[in-house]
């Protein structure tokens, strides 16, 4: 890991983004090291503290934000493990058996929720990695954020089945969404985003019980467990309907999210149309 970081620095990079899995692994590292090495005695700790007085880098505590992120990553891992062990969900005959959980920053201000994984997401084990996911990444970048800075999840964590299925996908039914809703609620409780964006009608139905059109839902105010929730079009809709007018609507919803987050919006962004 040190060699990798040194190589990144040599290439002029001063920071890297870490996935949820990486944060979890780093959070577990102290416990693993303690298992390999006996704890220090009080006398040894005092001596090390004296040694570190002249070196602020060595004596500095872990930033509170990093500690919070590690704890949230740990709690999200617990949710994932419960999902994997949930006999009701794993045994649902209408869903496939590969879990696709979530990705991104466990301490994100912005949470994006889709409907269910497709073939490419199932293969990668990560939500929004296909063409719709690539468009979503561009949208996030246009907002002035990186994919690694937001938290991305789905209402349903397994790919819905289709007879003789290959790469075909379908949206989940209301009955398929229902048992996942408590888990999604717990994800929201852990992450505590400042705003949630429901991508598409299925996500709106699963999060805020809205069964109307996305066009009407996006013009209304919603909330999920007290957190402002915006409804907008799923990126896959824009791939099927590439009209600039439709892309502009999604971008307007993104700017609403930016306003809630207190993010500055430039003149260029206000006149922007998603490509």
Residue pairs with C-beta under 8 A, 6 or more apart in sequence:
5 16
8 16
17 146
17 148
17 149
18 26
18 148
19 103
19 104
19 148
20 73
20 76
20 102
20 103
20 104
20 105
20 106
23 69
23 70
23 73
23 106
24 70
24 73
24 74
24 76
24 77
26 70
27 70
27 71
27 73
27 74
40 48
49 59
51 58
52 58
52 59
53 59
65 107
68 107
69 105
69 106
69 107
72 106
72 107
72 190
72 191
73 106
75 190
76 102
76 106
76 187
76 190
76 191
79 183
79 186
79 187
79 190
80 99
80 101
82 183
83 89
83 99
83 101
83 157
83 183
84 90
84 99
86 179
88 179
89 95
89 157
89 158
89 179
89 180
90 97
92 158
92 176
92 179
93 161
94 160
94 161
94 173
94 176
95 156
95 158
95 159
95 160
95 161
95 172
95 176
96 122
96 158
96 159
96 160
96 161
96 165
97 158
98 122
98 125
98 158
98 159
99 125
99 157
99 158
100 117
100 121
100 122
100 125
100 126
100 127
100 154
100 157
100 158
100 159
101 127
101 153
101 157
102 127
102 151
102 152
102 153
102 154
102 187
103 126
103 127
103 128
103 151
103 152
104 147
104 148
104 149
104 150
104 151
104 152
105 148
105 149
105 150
105 151
106 151
106 190
106 191
107 191
108 149
108 150
108 151
108 191
108 193
109 150
109 193
109 194
109 195
109 261
110 145
110 149
110 150
110 151
110 193
110 194
110 195
110 197
110 257
110 261
111 150
111 151
111 152
111 153
111 187
111 188
111 191
111 193
111 195
111 196
111 197
112 128
112 136
112 140
112 150
112 151
112 152
112 153
112 196
112 197
112 199
113 152
113 153
113 154
113 155
113 184
113 196
113 197
113 198
113 199
113 203
113 206
113 207
114 127
114 128
114 152
114 153
114 154
114 155
114 199
114 200
114 202
114 203
114 234
115 154
115 155
115 156
115 171
115 172
115 199
115 200
115 202
115 203
115 206
115 234
116 154
116 155
116 156
116 157
116 158
116 159
116 160
116 169
116 171
116 172
116 176
116 202
117 127
117 154
117 156
117 157
117 158
117 159
118 130
118 159
118 167
118 169
119 130
119 159
119 166
119 167
119 168
119 169
120 129
120 130
120 133
121 127
121 128
121 129
121 130
121 133
121 159
122 159
127 133
127 152
127 153
127 154
128 136
128 137
128 152
128 235
131 236
131 239
132 234
132 235
132 236
132 239
133 235
135 235
135 238
135 239
135 274
136 147
136 152
136 199
136 235
137 147
138 274
138 275
139 235
139 250
139 251
139 254
139 274
140 146
140 147
140 149
140 150
141 147
142 251
142 254
142 269
142 272
142 274
143 254
143 257
143 258
143 263
143 269
144 258
144 263
144 269
151 187
151 191
151 193
153 184
153 187
154 203
155 172
155 177
155 180
155 181
155 184
155 202
155 203
155 206
155 207
156 172
156 176
156 177
156 180
156 206
157 180
157 183
159 169
160 169
160 170
160 171
160 172
160 173
160 176
162 168
162 169
162 170
171 202
172 202
174 205
177 202
177 205
177 206
180 206
181 206
184 206
184 207
185 224
185 225
188 196
188 224
188 225
188 227
189 225
192 227
193 227
194 227
194 228
194 260
194 261
195 227
195 228
195 229
195 230
195 257
195 260
195 261
196 207
196 224
196 227
196 228
196 229
196 230
197 229
197 230
197 231
197 232
197 253
197 254
197 257
198 204
198 206
198 207
198 208
198 222
198 229
198 230
198 231
198 232
199 232
199 233
199 234
199 235
200 214
200 233
200 234
200 236
200 237
201 210
201 213
201 214
201 217
201 231
201 234
202 234
203 231
203 234
204 210
204 214
204 217
204 222
204 231
205 211
207 222
207 224
207 229
208 222
208 223
208 224
208 229
208 231
210 217
210 220
210 222
210 231
214 231
214 232
214 233
214 234
214 237
215 249
217 231
218 230
218 231
218 232
218 233
218 249
218 253
220 231
221 228
222 228
222 229
222 230
222 231
223 229
228 260
230 253
230 256
230 257
231 253
232 249
232 250
232 253
232 254
233 246
233 249
233 250
233 253
235 250
237 246
238 246
238 247
238 250
238 274
244 273
247 273
247 274
247 275
248 273
248 274
250 274
251 272
251 273
251 274
255 265
255 269
255 270
258 265
258 269
259 265
